[in-house]
Amino acid sequence: MEKSVIIYCNKIELDGLFEYISNEKVAIITHPHPLYGGNMENPVVELLQEELVKKGYSTLRFNFRQVKMPGNDKESINDLEAVVSFLKEQGIKINPLLAGYSYGSWINTSAISNGLDVSDSIMISPPIAFLDYKNIKALPSPGLVVTGTDDEIAPAGPVKKNAAKWNPEFKIEIINGCDHFYGGYTEELKKIVSDYLL
């Protein structure tokens, strides 16, 4: 069961939900853009958390500071780094899997590009048509990238092209008919994530 936690990034308090399963596998889940209502209670974020727990992962989802106050992208990366430090303080020493949806996936890839060590990454609808990815040069393997054919924020063609540049080993899944919000396609998304985590 998830427990509410407070994570400190300097003097900023970040709200989180932590479910401890084991020290062997851990995942951090990041949410869509706060300026458009994104937070850790987003349905896709919750779906990711549930599937990761089923596969034996300890999970931590949290709200970027921008959920409560003005902030910027660099501060969101700092927030993510503070969450990684929090897990180490809980005795979890392994590198986390980062699972992000939309803006969260962009923050994750930015942090990885800046040198954050991870065990794996899951990118749900990386917002290539909305945010600047030109500084994302290469990402470590393994990795899963998912989007839909009708996703205008993460259009399938550019997502596939960029993911192949980031790492040709990435597994890329395109859901036919699905838009950015996965309405009516959550079962397909669950299966993709579950199969990847086997």
C-alpha positions in Angstrom: 0.0 0.0 0.0 1.2 3.5 -0.8 2.1 5.8 2.0 2.3 9.6 1.8 5.8 11.0 2.1 7.3 14.5 2.0 10.5 14.8 0.0 12.7 17.9 0.4 14.4 19.6 -2.5 16.4 22.2 -0.6 13.6 23.9 1.4 10.8 23.0 -1.0 8.5 20.2 0.1 7.4 17.8 -2.5 4.4 15.5 -1.9 4.9 11.9 -2.8 3.3 8.4 -2.5 5.8 5.6 -1.8 5.1 1.9 -1.9 7.9 -0.3 -0.6 8.1 -3.8 -2.1 11.8 -4.6 -1.9 15.3 -3.1 -2.4 15.8 -5.2 -5.5 13.7 -3.1 -8.0 12.5 0.4 -7.7 10.7 2.8 -10.0 10.1 6.6 -9.9 7.0 7.8 -11.9 6.6 11.3 -13.2 3.5 13.1 -14.3 2.3 15.4 -17.1 2.8 19.2 -17.1 1.4 20.9 -14.0 0.4 24.0 -16.0 -2.2 21.7 -17.7 -3.4 20.0 -14.6 -0.8 17.2 -14.5 0.0 15.7 -11.1 0.8 12.3 -9.5 -2.9 11.3 -9.4 -3.1 11.3 -13.2 -4.8 8.1 -14.5 -1.9 7.1 -16.7 0.6 7.7 -13.8 -1.7 5.5 -11.5 -1.7 2.8 -14.2 2.1 2.8 -14.4 2.3 2.5 -10.6 -0.1 -0.4 -10.5 1.7 -2.3 -13.2 5.1 -1.7 -11.7 3.9 -3.0 -8.3 2.5 -6.1 -9.9 6.0 -6.8 -11.2 7.6 -6.4 -7.8 8.9 -2.8 -8.0 8.9 -0.4 -5.1 7.4 2.7 -6.5 7.5 6.4 -5.7 5.3 8.9 -7.6 5.5 12.6 -6.6 4.3 16.1 -7.5 6.7 18.5 -9.1 6.8 21.7 -7.2 4.9 23.4 -10.1 1.8 21.6 -8.9 1.7 24.1 -5.9 3.9 27.0 -6.9 5.6 28.7 -9.9 8.6 26.8 -11.2 10.5 25.9 -14.3 11.9 22.9 -16.0 15.3 23.0 -14.4 13.6 23.0 -11.0 11.6 20.0 -12.1 14.9 18.2 -12.9 16.1 19.2 -9.4 12.9 17.8 -7.9 13.5 14.4 -9.6 17.1 14.3 -8.4 15.9 15.0 -4.9 13.5 12.0 -5.2 16.4 9.8 -6.2 18.3 11.0 -3.1 15.2 10.3 -0.9 15.2 6.7 -2.1 18.8 6.3 -1.2 18.0 7.6 2.3 15.4 4.9 2.6 18.1 2.3 2.0 17.5 1.7 -1.7 20.9 1.9 -3.3 20.1 0.6 -6.8 19.6 2.8 -9.7 15.8 3.4 -10.4 13.7 2.7 -13.4 12.2 6.1 -14.5 8.7 5.9 -15.9 7.3 9.1 -17.2 4.2 10.3 -19.0 4.2 13.3 -21.3 6.1 16.1 -19.5 7.3 13.6 -17.0 9.0 11.6 -19.7 10.8 14.8 -21.0 12.1 15.6 -17.5 13.3 12.0 -17.1 15.2 12.0 -20.4 16.6 15.5 -19.6 17.9 14.2 -16.3 19.3 11.0 -17.8 21.1 13.1 -20.5 22.5 15.3 -17.7 24.1 12.1 -16.1 21.4 10.6 -13.9 22.1 6.9 -13.6 19.0 4.7 -14.2 18.4 1.0 -14.6 15.7 1.5 -17.3 13.3 4.0 -18.7 9.7 4.0 -19.8 8.5 7.0 -21.9 4.7 7.3 -22.4 3.9 9.9 -25.1 7.1 11.9 -25.0 5.9 15.4 -26.1 8.1 15.9 -29.1 5.7 18.4 -30.7 5.4 20.4 -27.6 8.9 20.5 -25.9 12.4 20.9 -27.2 14.3 17.5 -27.5 17.3 18.8 -29.4 19.7 18.4 -26.4 18.7 14.7 -25.9 21.6 13.1 -27.8 21.7 9.5 -26.5 20.0 7.5 -23.8 21.1 4.2 -22.3 19.4 0.9 -23.0 17.0 -0.7 -22.2 14.0 1.5 -22.8 10.3 1.5 -23.8 8.6 4.2 -25.8 4.8 4.3 -26.3 2.6 6.7 -28.2 -0.6 6.6 -30.3 -1.3 7.1 -33.9 -3.6 10.0 -33.0 -1.3 11.7 -30.5 -0.7 15.2 -31.7 1.6 16.1 -28.8 3.7 13.0 -29.2 3.2 12.2 -33.0 4.1 8.7 -33.9 6.5 9.5 -36.8 8.7 12.0 -35.0 8.6 9.8 -31.8 9.9 6.8 -33.7 12.5 8.8 -35.6 13.9 10.4 -32.4 13.7 7.3 -30.3 15.8 5.5 -32.9 18.4 8.2 -32.6 18.4 8.2 -28.8 19.0 4.4 -28.8 18.4 2.0 -31.6 17.7 -0.7 -29.0 14.6 1.0 -27.6 11.3 -0.9 -27.9 8.8 1.3 -29.6 5.1 0.6 -29.4 2.4 2.6 -31.3 -1.2 2.1 -30.3 -3.6 2.5 -33.3 -6.3 5.1 -32.8 -5.0 6.3 -29.5 -4.5 10.0 -28.6 -2.4 11.7 -25.9 -4.8 10.9 -23.1 -5.3 7.1 -23.6 -9.0 7.3 -23.2 -10.4 3.9 -24.2 -6.9 2.5 -24.6 -5.8 1.8 -21.1 -6.0 -2.0 -21.4 -3.7 -1.8 -24.4 -1.3 0.4 -22.5 -1.4 -1.9 -19.5 -0.5 -4.9 -21.6 2.4 -3.1 -23.3 3.9 -2.0 -20.0 3.3 -5.4 -18.4 4.8 -7.4 -21.2 7.9 -5.1 -21.2 8.4 -5.6 -17.5 8.4 -9.4 -17.7 
